[in-house]
Amino acid sequence: MADVYLREGSAIYQARLRVGDDTIRKSTGLRCPKAAQAEADRLEQELTQALVLDTDLTLWQATERLFKHPRRRPYSAATKRHYTVSLTNVLAVLGNIAIRVLDEEKVKTYIKTKMKTGKTVQLRRDLAFLSTLMAHAREWDCGVEVNPLKLIDKSKIADANKRQSYVHRNQFGRLLAACKGYEQRLFVILGVGTGMRHQEIMKLHWDEVDLKRKKIQLGGERTKNSCPREIPLTQEVIDTLSDTLEAHRVGYVFKGKKEDEPQYNFAKRWAGIRKRAEMPNLHIHDLRHTFASWLIQSGVPEKTAQDLMGHKTNVMTQRYSHTNMKALRRAIEQMEADTL
């Protein structure tokens, strides 16, 4: 039990807490001795639980273990970088605590602190990182039995995707006209015509392309969620891929400096394309958004769009899809016709 006492000349009770081999003094902020004792005992218990033991796994150590965890597709350098940023944010608020004491209340404390900064997009990323970390920690025999992130209501945290982040159909020609050369045009057409991610396109192998059956087949090791995905091809995608001479349809579609290596990324060329197209806020990933939006606007059922996008749930599909004004107008006209 903690000790409470009054300092000379003060009516506020102080607490003497025994935490491990140390004694910590803190103010209870209370004048009532009974309430002060209860608060002191609570503080002592909380600090004792948070005490990092030699056998404990800290947040930092858990993250290092996460990066080394065997996966079918290892974490990319970009993912590790994003997770490290989130870890740094969490440590700045909660400290390098033992992962077993990260509970619902501590997560709520973190959310409350970060909400004051207004950086809700990064907050959502931080929470996603923590959820991944805790999900793995449950399998590591380190005292974690529940993932507290699953208990948190995130509905009041503003979502990330609020800007207009897809290409309108009447803008697509302008985007293609801004492409210099075959490779740039092929990348844009693949992005909009298949919904493939940046790195899925850059590492596309001719063995994955079946022009006769009009499809691309991605194995689980190539996709973000490790699920195989079969993508039917539009005629525009087929025609553009067919522009590659048959003799060159070996290895990677986007060949790197070495024949057996893919190109690293498309970022620099994309910067030039969007500048020439006068679409400065358009991101590479928005080509994927465009694919989803055009599917939904064309009346494709959401479940079908979800499968084509390679999403396990419809949450991300809903985020990526956008309804244009014509579609909204058709919906109103349909409602009006059904009403009259």
Secondary structure by P-SEA (a helix, b strand, c coil): cbbbbbcccccbbbbbcccccbbbbbbcccccaaaaaaaaaaaaaaaaaaccccccccaaaaaaaaaaccccccccaaaaaaaaaaaaaaaacccccccccccaaaaaaaaaaaaaacaaaaaaaaaaaaaaaaaaaaacccccccccccccccccccccccccccccccaaaaaaaacccaaaaaaaaaaaaccccaaaaaacccccccccccbbbbccccccccbbbbbbbcaaaaaaaacccccccccccccccccccccccaaaaaaaaaaaacccccccaaaaaaaaaaaaaacccaaaaaaaaccccaaaaaaaccccaaaaaaaaaaaaaaac
